[in-house]
Amino acid sequence: MNRIAKLYFRYGTMGSAKTALLLTTAYNFEERGLRYVCMKPVIDTRDARNVIRSRIGIERECLWIYDDTDLFRMMAARMAADPAGAPDWILVDEAQFLTAAQVDQLAAVVDEFACNVICYGLRTDFRGNLFEGSKRLFEMADTIDEVKSTCSCGRKTIMNARIDANGEIITHGAQVEIGGNERYVACCRRCWRRRRIDSMMRHASSSVMTPEQVNT
């Protein structure tokens, strides 16, 4: 094929409207008569149905991606079954939950079928560490774009802080814990650091025994 296709990675913090951007892109493709497929890792269990849903209320049906899904074989089978209906674009939400192998498979779809792939996802977890899928996308994507949003202090958000019921930052736990505004807050690095320090100091002070506790 002579058509040039690309693997795109569009990343941002939670609440930066990544999913809304994906759904808007899908709508624009429909308006222009372009064929597309939406996908999402099944680890995101907030929606019972196989849909991609934005916080602003819009949604699209999607294909589930399981841990053992071979995305190259999946797309090869779809294209062989219906060559005339082969998608021009693949839109992937929550791409941080892809495995490194699945990112490589999407890259192969781009190269072998000239099908553009846009992946939307987080860059890092609540500790500031790269997700597996995001790391591989940074390594393999042809085009990388940041979806920017603003911290409450006015700086750019780059961190996804996990919080407890009291709004305090959590510094330990599993890398993946699905949640929305009740579990995560996006902030700049400075606010993230300061809130982490404040949280650790409060926990340290609360663990010190009072004289009354010592004498009991």
Secondary structure in CASP SS format (residue, H / E / C, confidence):
PFRMAT SS
TARGET T0000
AUTHOR 0000-0000-0000
METHOD secondary structure of the structure
MODEL  1
M C 1.00
N C 1.00
R C 1.00
I C 1.00
A C 1.00
K C 1.00
L E 1.00
Y E 1.00
F E 1.00
R E 1.00
Y E 1.00
G C 1.00
T C 1.00
M C 1.00
G C 1.00
S C 1.00
A C 1.00
K H 1.00
T H 1.00
A H 1.00
L H 1.00
L H 1.00
L H 1.00
T H 1.00
T H 1.00
A H 1.00
Y H 1.00
N H 1.00
F H 1.00
E H 1.00
E H 1.00
R H 1.00
G C 1.00
L C 1.00
R C 1.00
Y E 1.00
V E 1.00
C E 1.00
M E 1.00
K E 1.00
P E 1.00
V C 1.00
I C 1.00
D C 1.00
T C 1.00
R C 1.00
D C 1.00
A C 1.00
R C 1.00
N C 1.00
V E 1.00
I E 1.00
R E 1.00
S C 1.00
R C 1.00
I C 1.00
G C 1.00
I C 1.00
E E 1.00
R E 1.00
E E 1.00
C C 1.00
L E 1.00
W E 1.00
I E 1.00
Y C 1.00
D C 1.00
D C 1.00
T C 1.00
D C 1.00
L H 1.00
F H 1.00
R H 1.00
M H 1.00
M H 1.00
A H 1.00
A H 1.00
R H 1.00
M H 1.00
A H 1.00
A H 1.00
D C 1.00
P H 1.00
A H 1.00
G H 1.00
A C 1.00
P C 1.00
D C 1.00
W E 1.00
I E 1.00
L E 1.00
V E 1.00
D C 1.00
E C 1.00
A H 1.00
Q H 1.00
F H 1.00
L C 1.00
T C 1.00
A H 1.00
A H 1.00
Q H 1.00
V H 1.00
D H 1.00
Q H 1.00
L H 1.00
A H 1.00
A H 1.00
V H 1.00
V H 1.00
D H 1.00
E H 1.00
F H 1.00
A C 1.00
C C 1.00
N E 1.00
V E 1.00
I E 1.00
C E 1.00
Y E 1.00
G E 1.00
L C 1.00
R C 1.00
T E 1.00
D C 1.00
F C 1.00
R C 1.00
G C 1.00
N C 1.00
L E 1.00
F C 1.00
E H 1.00
G H 1.00
S H 1.00
K H 1.00
R H 1.00
L H 1.00
F H 1.00
E H 1.00
M H 1.00
A C 1.00
D C 1.00
T E 1.00
I E 1.00
D E 1.00
E E 1.00
V C 1.00
K C 1.00
S C 1.00
T E 1.00
C C 1.00
S C 1.00
C C 1.00
G C 1.00
R C 1.00
K E 1.00
T C 1.00
I C 1.00
M E 1.00
N E 1.00
A E 1.00
R E 1.00
I E 1.00
D C 1.00
A C 1.00
N C 1.00
G C 1.00
E C 1.00
I E 1.00
I C 1.00
T C 1.00
H C 1.00
G C 1.00
A C 1.00
Q C 1.00
V C 1.00
E C 1.00
I C 1.00
G C 1.00
G C 1.00
N C 1.00
E C 1.00
R C 1.00
Y E 1.00
V E 1.00
A E 1.00
C E 1.00
C C 1.00
R H 1.00
R H 1.00
C H 1.00
W H 1.00
R H 1.00
R H 1.00
R H 1.00
R H 1.00
I H 1.00
D H 1.00
S H 1.00
M H 1.00
M H 1.00
R H 1.00
H H 1.00
A H 1.00
S H 1.00
S H 1.00
S C 1.00
V C 1.00
M C 1.00
T C 1.00
P H 1.00
E H 1.00
Q H 1.00
V H 1.00
N H 1.00
T C 1.00
END
